[in-house]
């Protein structure tokens, strides 16, 4: 074969090979770009916050049709407010009626009749944790109070264990509670409350089993006036504790939204018959020239876990009420209740009663009351 012929034959062959190669190149996937290190995120300084994008939230469930009986004392932090369902829902007419009946019976001598009503509600709404807790405490109360006797004086019915409180003493205790309610109504300028159900438990463990109070509590009014007999070793202790809770019981149905320093300070004032006894808390306040800021005493005292912290809060609140009475007379008590019932906010009560009063005045009061 001549050289010219070899050249003419190779060029068509080369063209075919290149065409086939180009065909496979075009059919293959593109080569991905090389990996690179991403640029660092840019974080806006606090003075120039990044604008948040709106979030499409699901529509809320409809509120309950039923409005359950409110309980100001529970709402103030003692337990779960029974008038507010944990999960908003539309209640059927029979469910709303059963809940009303249950909460009406809960703080009477017929408290056990509330159990099947709560059970029926929870059968349909088992995820209502709040009502479930109320039902759990009620179950404990039914167990603890099995076999309790009752004594009624005036408008007060007292349930008590025969093995810890003889019947004559129970009769006297019921009468003392009833008398204290009369006195509390006069002091506060409020209408005497409707009948009261009270329970005297053997000891604090029984009280803790049926309520949600902290371990340092010795009594509570949560719609029912509850006392622990083992914390009342003397007549003086029994008188103080029943008077303290009787004041709460008198104001509970008619007053809500009071600052806790006023609520507890007034109960302390009432239990001590208007006197301010000297104690270690006051001694420490003067020695260290310290106090709890007034605004810190507006919320629930049940956030205090230690006995000493709770004791200081109670004693300073008592001193604050005593200071108001010393400067303005005992009529300031009824005046405060009038203001609160008229809508005065709890954070504004102190300035509304005595605009010039300060923490320094509180320390000055304790200095005057210090035993010489």
C-alpha positions in Angstrom: 0.0 0.0 0.0 1.4 3.4 -1.0 1.9 6.2 1.6 -0.8 8.4 0.1 -3.3 5.6 0.3 -2.5 5.0 4.0 -3.1 8.7 4.8 -6.4 8.8 2.9 -7.6 5.7 4.8 -6.5 6.9 8.3 -8.3 10.2 8.2 -11.8 8.7 8.0 -11.0 6.2 10.7 -9.8 9.0 13.0 -13.0 10.9 12.4 -15.1 7.8 13.4 -13.1 7.3 16.6 -13.5 11.0 17.6 -17.2 10.9 16.9 -17.7 7.9 19.1 -15.7 9.4 21.9 -17.6 12.7 21.7 -20.9 10.8 21.9 -20.0 9.1 25.2 -18.7 12.3 26.7 -22.0 14.1 26.0 -24.0 11.3 27.6 -22.0 11.2 30.9 -23.3 13.2 33.9 -21.6 16.5 34.6 -18.7 16.5 37.0 -19.6 18.1 40.3 -17.8 21.2 41.3 -15.0 20.8 43.9 -15.9 20.9 47.5 -15.3 24.2 49.2 -15.3 25.4 52.8 -18.5 27.3 53.5 -18.3 30.9 54.5 -18.8 31.5 58.2 -22.3 32.6 59.4 -22.9 36.2 59.9 -24.4 36.9 63.4 -25.9 40.3 63.9 -24.8 42.1 67.1 -27.4 42.5 69.9 -27.9 46.1 68.9 -28.9 45.0 65.4 -31.1 41.9 65.8 -32.0 39.8 62.8 -35.6 40.3 61.9 -37.7 37.2 62.8 -39.9 35.7 60.2 -43.5 35.2 61.2 -44.5 31.6 62.1 -47.8 30.2 61.0 -49.1 28.9 64.4 -52.1 26.5 64.4 -55.4 28.0 65.4 -56.1 27.7 69.1 -58.7 25.3 70.3 -62.0 27.0 71.3 -62.3 28.0 75.0 -64.6 25.9 77.3 -68.2 26.8 77.2 -68.5 26.3 81.0 -67.1 28.8 83.5 -66.3 26.9 86.6 -66.6 28.4 90.1 -63.4 30.5 90.7 -61.5 30.0 94.0 -59.2 33.1 94.6 -57.2 31.3 97.3 -56.3 28.4 95.0 -55.6 30.9 92.2 -53.2 32.7 94.4 -50.8 29.8 94.3 -51.9 27.3 96.9 -53.0 24.7 94.3 -54.1 24.5 90.7 -56.9 26.9 90.0 -59.9 24.6 89.5 -61.8 27.1 87.4 -59.3 27.0 84.5 -59.1 23.8 82.4 -55.5 22.8 81.6 -56.4 22.1 78.0 -58.9 24.5 76.4 -61.8 22.5 74.9 -65.5 22.8 74.3 -67.4 21.0 77.0 -70.6 19.2 76.5 -73.5 20.5 78.6 -73.5 17.5 80.8 -69.7 17.7 81.3 -69.9 21.3 82.3 -72.7 20.5 84.7 -70.8 17.7 86.3 -67.7 19.8 86.8 -69.8 22.5 88.5 -71.3 20.0 90.8 -67.9 18.4 91.6 -66.3 21.7 92.5 -69.3 22.8 94.5 -69.1 19.5 96.6 -65.3 19.5 96.8 -65.1 21.9 99.8 -68.1 20.6 101.8 -68.8 17.6 104.0 -70.1 15.9 100.9 -66.7 16.1 99.2 -66.6 12.4 98.4 -69.5 12.8 96.0 -67.2 14.8 93.7 -65.1 11.7 92.9 -67.5 9.9 90.5 -68.1 13.3 88.7 -64.4 13.8 88.2 -64.1 10.2 87.1 -66.8 10.7 84.5 -65.1 13.8 83.1 -61.7 12.2 83.0 -63.0 9.2 81.2 -63.7 11.6 78.3 -60.8 14.0 78.8 -58.1 11.8 80.3 -55.3 14.2 79.2 -56.6 17.0 81.4 -53.7 16.8 83.9 -55.0 19.6 86.1 -58.3 17.9 86.8 -56.4 14.6 87.2 -54.3 16.1 90.0 -57.4 17.5 91.7 -59.0 14.0 91.5 -55.8 12.4 92.9 -55.8 14.7 95.9 -59.5 14.0 96.5 -58.8 10.3 96.4 -56.2 10.8 99.1 -58.6 12.9 101.2 -61.3 10.2 101.0 -58.8 7.6 102.3 -57.4 9.8 105.0 -60.7 11.0 106.3 -62.3 7.6 106.5 -64.0 7.2 109.9 -63.7 10.9 110.8 -66.4 12.4 113.0 -68.0 15.8 112.6 -68.9 18.7 114.9 -70.8 21.8 113.8 -70.8 25.1 115.6 -72.6 28.1 114.0 -71.8 27.9 110.3 -68.6 25.9 110.7 -68.5 22.1 110.3 -65.3 20.4 111.5 -64.3 16.9 110.5 -61.8 15.3 112.9 -60.3 11.9 113.9 -61.7 10.6 117.2 -58.4 8.9 118.0 -56.5 12.2 118.0 -59.1 14.8 119.1 -61.7 14.1 121.8 -65.2 15.1 120.9 -65.4 17.9 123.5 -62.2 19.5 122.2 -63.4 19.2 118.6 -66.6 21.0 119.6 -64.5 23.7 121.2 -62.3 24.0 118.1 -65.2 24.3 115.8 -66.6 27.1 117.9 -63.3 28.9 118.0 -63.1 28.8 114.2 -66.6 30.1 113.9 -65.9 32.9 116.4 -62.7 33.8 114.5 -64.8 34.2 111.3 -67.1 36.7 113.0 -64.1 38.7 114.2 -62.3 38.6 110.8 -65.5 39.9 109.1 -65.6 42.8 111.5 -61.9 43.6 111.1 -62.0 43.6 107.3 -65.4 45.2 106.9 -66.6 42.3 104.8 -69.8 40.3 104.9 -69.6 37.2 107.1 -68.8 34.3 104.8 -71.2 31.4 104.0 -70.8 28.0 105.8 -67.3 26.7 106.1 -66.0 23.1 106.0 -62.9 22.6 108.1 -60.8 19.5 108.8 -58.3 18.7 111.6 -55.8 16.1 110.4 -53.8 13.9 112.8 -50.5 15.3 111.6 -48.7 17.2 108.8 -48.2 14.1 106.7 -52.0 13.8 106.2 -52.2 17.5 105.4 -49.5 17.1 102.8 -51.2 14.1 101.3 -54.5 15.9 100.5 -53.1 19.3 99.4 -50.2 20.7 97.3 -48.7 22.8 100.1 -44.9 22.8 100.7 -43.4 20.7 103.6 -43.1 23.7 105.9 -46.8 24.5 105.9 -48.8 23.8 109.1 -52.3 24.7 107.7 -54.0 26.0 104.6 -57.2 27.4 103.4 -57.9 26.1 99.8 -61.7 26.3 99.9 -61.5 24.0 103.0 -59.8 25.2 106.2 -57.3 22.5 107.0 -55.2 22.2 110.2 -52.6 19.6 111.4 -53.1 18.7 115.0 -49.5 17.7 115.6 -48.4 21.3 114.9 -50.7 22.7 117.6 -49.1 21.4 120.9 -50.5 24.2 123.1 -53.7 26.2 123.3 -51.8 29.3 122.2 -50.5 27.6 119.0 -53.9 26.2 118.2 -55.4 29.7 118.6 -52.8 31.3 116.3 -53.1 28.7 113.6 -56.9 28.6 113.5 -57.1 32.4 113.5 -54.6 32.6 110.6 -56.5 30.3 108.4 -59.9 31.7 109.5 -58.8 35.1 108.1 -58.0 33.5 104.8 -61.3 31.7 104.8 -63.2 34.9 105.5 -61.5 36.8 102.6 -61.1 33.9 100.2 -64.6 34.1 98.7 -64.7 37.8 98.3 -61.1 38.9 97.5 -58.7 38.0 94.8 -55.6 39.7 93.4 -54.1 40.8 96.7 -50.4 41.0 97.0 -49.1 38.1 99.1 -47.5 40.4 101.6 -50.9 41.8 102.4 -52.7 38.5 102.4 -50.2 36.8 104.7 -49.3 39.9 106.7 -52.9 40.5 107.6 -53.4 36.8 108.6 -50.3 37.2 110.8 -51.6 40.4 112.3 -55.0 38.7 113.0 -53.5 35.5 114.5 -51.5 37.7 116.9 -54.5 39.8 117.9 -53.0 42.9 116.4 -49.6 42.6 118.2 -46.1 42.4 116.7 -44.1 39.9 118.7 -40.3 40.1 118.6 -38.5 37.2 116.9 -35.2 36.1 115.3 -36.2 37.2 111.8 -36.6 40.8 113.0 -33.4 40.6 115.0 -31.5 39.5 111.8 -33.1 42.3 109.7 -31.9 44.9 112.1 -28.5 43.4 112.7 -27.8 43.2 108.9 -29.9 46.3 107.9 -31.5 44.1 105.3 -35.0 43.2 104.2 -36.9 41.6 101.3 -37.8 44.2 98.7 -41.5 44.9 99.0 -42.1 44.0 95.3 -40.6 40.6 95.9 -43.3 39.8 98.3 -46.2 40.3 95.9 -46.3 36.7 94.6 -46.9 33.4 96.2 -44.8 32.4 99.2 -45.0 28.8 98.2 -42.0 29.3 96.0 -39.9 29.3 99.2 -38.5 25.9 99.8 -36.6 26.6 103.0 -38.4 27.1 106.3 -36.2 30.1 107.2 -36.9 31.9 103.9 -40.6 31.3 104.3 -40.5 32.5 108.0 -38.7 35.7 107.0 -41.3 36.4 104.3 -44.2 35.9 106.7 -42.7 37.9 109.5 -41.7 40.9 107.3 -45.2 40.9 105.8 -46.6 41.0 109.3 -44.4 44.0 110.1 -45.5 45.8 106.9 -49.2 45.5 107.9 -48.3 46.5 111.4 -46.5 49.6 110.0 -49.5 50.6 107.9 -51.8 50.2 111.0 -49.4 52.3 113.2 -49.3 55.1 110.6 -52.9 55.1 109.5 -55.0 53.3 112.1 -56.7 49.9 111.9 -59.2 51.4 109.4 -56.5 51.0 106.8 -57.3 47.3 106.7 -60.9 47.8 105.4 -59.6 50.5 103.1 -57.1 48.2 101.5 -59.8 45.6 100.9 -62.1 48.2 99.3 -59.3 49.3 97.0 -58.5 45.7 95.9 -62.2 44.9 95.3 -62.4 48.1 93.3 -59.7 46.9 91.0 -56.4 48.3 92.4 -53.5 46.3 91.1 -51.5 44.4 93.7 -48.3 46.3 92.8 -50.1 49.6 93.4 -51.7 48.8 96.8 -48.9 50.0 99.1 -48.5 53.3 97.4 -52.3 53.8 97.3 -52.5 53.3 101.1 -49.4 55.2 102.1 -47.4 56.8 99.3 -44.5 57.9 101.4 -43.8 54.5 103.1 -40.4 52.9 102.3 -38.3 50.0 103.4 -36.4 52.4 105.7 -39.7 53.0 107.6 -39.9 49.3 108.1 -36.5 49.1 109.7 -37.4 52.1 111.9 -40.5 50.3 113.1 -38.5 47.2 114.1 -36.0 49.5 115.9 -38.9 50.9 118.0 -40.3 47.5 118.7 -36.9 46.0 119.7 -37.0 44.8 123.3 -35.0 47.1 125.5 
